[in-house]
């Protein structure tokens, strides 16, 4: 069973940068599509970025040009580089994995609370102050 552990969250001022990491373990011969999601206080979860098996990346419109998703297969780690952070980026950030593409989830807006994916991390908090 795949397990995900995020790290790298923290508090920054607007315009600053953070890099989130998500270590993946428990993967056998299965291949997983990976993505980052976030949930702001009082709001529903939304998709942020995804990366396909071939490395193709996709982004939500709200973070396009500011965030970069990447993965290091040798380290079994997924990253989210966040630049030019804004107060509205404040949220709990989660990485997720599934055996189907996560890209469609980036364009549908709020995600149903009962959405089930193969794995979710526990989340890492990002706070951006103005």
Beta strands, then each sheet from edge to edge (+ up, - down):
strand 1: 3-7
strand 2: 10-13
strand 3: 18-25
strand 4: 33-39
strand 5: 46-51
strand 6: 57-59
strand 7: 67-72
strand 8: 77-82
strand 9: 91-98
strand 10: 119-120
strand 11: 124-129
sheet 1: 1+ 3- 8+ 7-
sheet 2: 2+ 11+ 9- 4+ 5- 6+
sheet 3: 2+ 11+ 9- 10+
end
